[in-house]
Amino acid sequence: MKYTFFIFALSLLAACSPVQDADVALPALPGPPAFSAEFIPNDSNHVIVRDLSSGFFDRTWEFTGGVPLQSKRLLDTIFYPKAGTYNITMYASAEGGGGTSLNTLSVKVPKDAVGQCDPQVALLTGDCGTAGKCWTFTHAAGAVKVGPTPGSSEWYTAPANGLQAAQYDDKFCFYFPGSSFVYDNNGQSVDPFNGYAVVNYTPPTGMTWFISKGAGASGEDRIVLPQGAFIGVWDSGPLYDIVSLTESKMVLRSKIVNTNGWFDLTFEKVP
């Protein structure tokens, strides 16, 4: 009996022994992605980056000291307002789960930017003078329009005087010297991420702007601000397509942050 029990116990242990499958071979980390970084001809403050890699399904650019600071586009134009040497890094995620690799190139910007005063820049900045030009929301109907596609307004259209006082006292100022952008909010902004509450907010300083010709969703010229900067509403930007621009009125179009929708924003020149 004891011998029989011993054999039975060994059988149970054998039946409960774990089965170890052969290890699954994971793809090796891919080599660094290939990309180019070239200055726009006759313009040493704008760099065009282009993804030249293959075998990757996603990319993220980081532009230290540039505007914008980050991008996920296959082809993009970066503005460097100040002289210096800057790193451009592209992180690329491989197809088939091989992981994310990176590559870094450096560009040397020889001098501070001096913008060209074309007619559009003159309208935006106040004839390219040192005083600059500030814009604020119109009180007319349609100051803010929201919809699922560029130019649509199915989701919302602001009535006349329909915005909050903390929005109407905001000024968005463009200066030609140094391509400086200043957001003057009188200490408060409307926070769309917090139930559209009026909150105390201090905008960043040292912000810049540039116009990227033909880069808009429908070929419009585009105002490019630093990452996180905005014009009009906090959940827009930092890219704004210029729908129309006159001496006294400006209409900008921008994607809603983290949402598949669009804003049309209408501003008037601050008297």
C-alpha positions as CSV (number, residue, x, y, z in Angstrom):
1,M,0.0,0.0,0.0
2,K,2.7,2.4,0.9
3,Y,4.5,1.7,-2.4
4,T,1.3,2.2,-4.4
5,F,0.7,5.5,-2.7
6,F,4.2,6.7,-3.4
7,I,3.8,6.0,-7.1
8,F,0.4,7.8,-7.2
9,A,2.0,10.9,-5.5
10,L,4.7,11.0,-8.1
11,S,2.1,10.8,-10.9
12,L,0.3,13.8,-9.4
13,L,3.5,15.8,-9.2
14,A,4.4,15.0,-12.8
15,A,0.9,16.0,-13.9
16,C,1.2,19.4,-12.2
17,S,4.7,20.2,-13.5
18,P,4.7,23.5,-15.5
19,V,5.1,23.3,-19.2
20,Q,7.6,25.9,-20.6
21,D,7.1,26.9,-24.2
22,A,10.0,28.0,-26.3
23,D,10.9,31.7,-26.0
24,V,9.2,34.0,-28.6
25,A,11.9,35.8,-30.5
26,L,11.3,39.6,-30.5
27,P,12.4,41.7,-33.4
28,A,15.7,43.5,-32.9
29,L,15.7,47.2,-32.3
30,P,15.7,48.9,-35.7
31,G,18.6,51.1,-36.8
32,P,18.4,54.8,-36.6
33,P,15.8,56.4,-38.9
34,A,17.1,58.5,-41.8
35,F,16.0,62.1,-42.3
36,S,17.3,65.3,-43.9
37,A,17.5,68.8,-42.5
38,E,18.2,71.6,-44.9
39,F,17.9,75.4,-44.8
40,I,15.4,77.1,-47.1
41,P,17.4,78.7,-49.9
42,N,18.6,82.2,-48.9
43,D,17.0,81.8,-45.4
44,S,19.2,80.6,-42.6
45,N,16.5,80.7,-40.0
46,H,14.0,78.2,-41.5
47,V,14.9,74.5,-41.7
48,I,13.0,71.9,-43.8
49,V,13.0,68.4,-42.2
50,R,12.0,65.4,-44.2
51,D,11.6,61.8,-43.1
52,L,13.6,59.6,-45.4
53,S,13.2,56.3,-43.4
54,S,11.3,53.1,-44.2
55,G,9.9,50.4,-42.1
56,F,8.5,52.7,-39.5
57,F,4.8,53.5,-38.8
58,D,5.1,56.6,-36.6
59,R,7.5,59.4,-35.9
60,T,7.9,62.3,-33.5
61,W,10.3,65.2,-34.0
62,E,11.8,67.3,-31.3
63,F,13.3,70.7,-32.3
64,T,15.2,72.2,-29.5
65,G,15.0,76.0,-29.7
66,G,12.7,75.8,-32.8
67,V,9.2,76.7,-33.6
68,P,7.3,74.4,-33.3
69,L,9.1,72.4,-30.6
70,Q,7.6,69.1,-31.8
71,S,5.9,67.7,-34.8
72,K,4.7,64.4,-36.2
73,R,4.6,65.4,-39.9
74,L,6.5,63.7,-42.7
75,L,7.7,67.0,-43.9
76,D,7.8,70.2,-41.8
77,T,9.4,73.7,-41.7
78,I,11.0,74.8,-38.5
79,F,11.8,78.4,-37.5
80,Y,14.9,79.3,-35.5
81,P,14.6,83.0,-34.4
82,K,18.0,83.1,-32.6
83,A,21.5,82.3,-33.7
84,G,23.0,79.1,-32.2
85,T,23.5,75.4,-32.7
86,Y,20.4,73.2,-32.3
87,N,19.7,69.5,-32.2
88,I,16.9,68.0,-34.3
89,T,15.9,64.5,-33.1
90,M,13.5,62.1,-34.8
91,Y,12.0,59.2,-32.8
92,A,10.6,56.5,-35.1
93,S,8.5,53.4,-34.1
94,A,9.2,50.3,-36.2
95,E,6.6,48.1,-37.9
96,G,6.2,44.7,-36.3
97,G,6.9,45.7,-32.7
98,G,10.7,46.2,-33.0
99,G,10.6,49.3,-30.7
100,T,11.5,52.9,-31.1
101,S,14.9,54.2,-32.4
102,L,16.1,57.7,-32.8
103,N,18.5,59.8,-34.9
104,T,19.9,63.3,-34.2
105,L,21.3,65.9,-36.5
106,S,22.6,69.4,-35.6
107,V,22.0,72.6,-37.4
108,K,23.9,75.9,-37.0
109,V,21.9,79.0,-37.3
110,P,24.4,81.8,-38.0
111,K,22.3,84.9,-37.1
112,D,19.1,86.1,-35.5
113,A,16.1,86.2,-37.8
114,V,15.2,89.4,-39.7
115,G,11.8,88.9,-41.2
116,Q,10.7,90.1,-44.6
117,C,8.0,92.7,-44.6
118,D,5.7,91.5,-47.3
119,P,2.1,92.9,-47.6
120,Q,0.6,90.1,-45.4
121,V,3.2,90.6,-42.7
122,A,2.5,94.3,-42.8
123,L,-1.2,93.7,-42.2
124,L,-0.5,91.3,-39.4
125,T,2.1,93.5,-37.5
126,G,1.1,97.0,-38.3
127,D,3.2,97.9,-41.3
128,C,6.2,96.0,-39.7
129,G,6.8,98.9,-37.3
130,T,8.3,98.6,-33.8
131,A,4.9,99.3,-32.1
132,G,3.4,96.0,-33.4
133,K,-0.3,95.3,-33.9
134,C,-2.8,93.7,-31.5
135,W,-5.9,91.7,-32.3
136,T,-9.0,90.9,-30.1
137,F,-12.2,88.9,-30.6
138,T,-14.9,90.6,-32.6
139,H,-18.1,91.3,-30.7
140,A,-20.1,90.5,-33.8
141,A,-21.8,87.1,-34.2
142,G,-19.4,84.3,-35.3
143,A,-16.4,85.2,-33.2
144,V,-16.0,81.5,-32.6
145,K,-17.3,78.8,-34.9
146,V,-16.8,75.1,-34.3
147,G,-17.4,72.2,-36.6
148,P,-16.2,68.7,-37.7
149,T,-14.4,69.9,-40.9
150,P,-12.4,73.0,-41.8
151,G,-14.8,76.0,-42.2
152,S,-17.9,74.2,-40.8
153,S,-20.0,75.5,-37.9
154,E,-22.5,72.7,-37.1
155,W,-21.3,72.3,-33.5
156,Y,-21.3,76.0,-32.3
157,T,-21.5,79.6,-33.5
158,A,-21.0,82.3,-30.9
159,P,-23.9,84.9,-31.0
160,A,-23.1,88.6,-30.9
161,N,-21.5,89.5,-27.6
162,G,-21.7,85.8,-26.7
163,L,-18.2,85.3,-25.3
164,Q,-17.0,85.9,-21.8
165,A,-15.6,89.2,-20.6
166,A,-12.3,87.5,-20.0
167,Q,-12.1,86.6,-23.7
168,Y,-13.1,90.0,-25.0
169,D,-10.3,91.7,-23.0
170,D,-7.6,89.4,-24.4
171,K,-5.1,90.9,-26.9
172,F,-2.9,88.9,-29.3
173,C,0.0,91.0,-30.5
174,F,2.4,90.5,-33.4
175,Y,5.7,92.4,-33.7
176,F,7.9,92.5,-36.7
177,P,11.2,93.0,-34.9
178,G,12.4,89.7,-33.6
179,S,9.1,88.0,-34.8
180,S,7.7,88.4,-31.3
181,F,4.3,87.2,-30.3
182,V,2.7,88.5,-27.0
183,Y,-0.5,87.2,-25.4
184,D,-1.9,89.9,-23.1
185,N,-4.7,88.4,-21.1
186,N,-5.0,90.9,-18.2
187,G,-4.2,88.0,-15.8
188,Q,-7.1,85.7,-16.7
189,S,-8.0,83.2,-19.4
190,V,-10.9,80.9,-20.1
191,D,-10.0,77.3,-19.5
192,P,-11.9,74.9,-21.8
193,F,-10.3,71.9,-20.0
194,N,-11.9,73.0,-16.8
195,G,-15.6,73.6,-17.8
196,Y,-14.8,77.0,-19.5
197,A,-14.0,78.5,-16.1
198,V,-12.2,81.9,-15.9
199,V,-8.8,81.1,-14.3
200,N,-5.7,83.0,-13.3
201,Y,-3.1,82.4,-16.0
202,T,0.2,83.9,-16.9
203,P,1.1,83.4,-20.5
204,P,4.7,82.4,-21.4
205,T,7.1,85.2,-22.5
206,G,9.6,85.2,-25.3
207,M,7.2,83.6,-27.8
208,T,7.8,84.0,-31.6
209,W,5.8,83.5,-34.7
210,F,6.3,83.0,-38.4
211,I,4.2,82.5,-41.5
212,S,4.6,79.3,-43.4
213,K,3.5,79.9,-47.0
214,G,0.9,77.5,-48.4
215,A,1.1,75.2,-45.4
216,G,-2.6,75.4,-44.5
217,A,-5.1,72.6,-44.7
218,S,-6.4,74.0,-48.0
219,G,-3.2,75.7,-49.1
220,E,-3.6,78.9,-47.1
221,D,-0.7,80.6,-45.5
222,R,-0.3,79.5,-41.9
223,I,0.8,81.3,-38.7
224,V,3.0,79.0,-36.7
225,L,3.4,79.6,-32.9
226,P,5.5,77.7,-30.3
227,Q,4.1,74.5,-28.9
228,G,1.4,75.3,-26.3
229,A,0.8,78.9,-27.5
230,F,-2.6,79.8,-28.7
231,I,-4.7,82.6,-30.3
232,G,-8.2,83.2,-29.1
233,V,-9.1,79.9,-27.5
234,W,-6.9,77.7,-25.3
235,D,-7.8,74.4,-27.0
236,S,-6.6,75.6,-30.5
237,G,-3.2,76.0,-32.1
238,P,-0.3,76.3,-32.3
239,L,-1.0,76.3,-36.1
240,Y,-3.4,78.8,-37.6
241,D,-4.5,79.0,-41.2
242,I,-5.1,82.5,-42.4
243,V,-8.6,82.4,-44.0
244,S,-8.7,86.2,-44.5
245,L,-6.6,89.2,-43.3
246,T,-7.3,92.9,-43.9
247,E,-6.3,96.0,-42.1
248,S,-9.0,95.7,-39.5
249,K,-10.2,92.1,-39.5
250,M,-8.6,88.6,-39.3
251,V,-10.1,85.2,-39.6
252,L,-8.0,82.2,-38.5
253,R,-8.7,78.5,-38.7
254,S,-7.2,75.9,-36.3
255,K,-7.7,72.3,-35.3
256,I,-9.2,71.6,-31.9
257,V,-6.5,70.2,-29.6
258,N,-6.9,66.4,-29.3
259,T,-10.2,66.4,-31.1
260,N,-11.2,65.8,-34.7
261,G,-12.8,69.2,-35.1
262,W,-12.0,72.8,-36.3
263,F,-12.3,76.4,-35.1
264,D,-12.9,79.5,-37.2
265,L,-11.9,82.5,-35.1
266,T,-12.6,86.1,-36.0
267,F,-10.6,89.0,-34.6
268,E,-10.6,92.8,-35.0
269,K,-7.8,95.2,-34.8
270,V,-7.4,96.7,-31.3
271,P,-8.0,100.5,-31.6
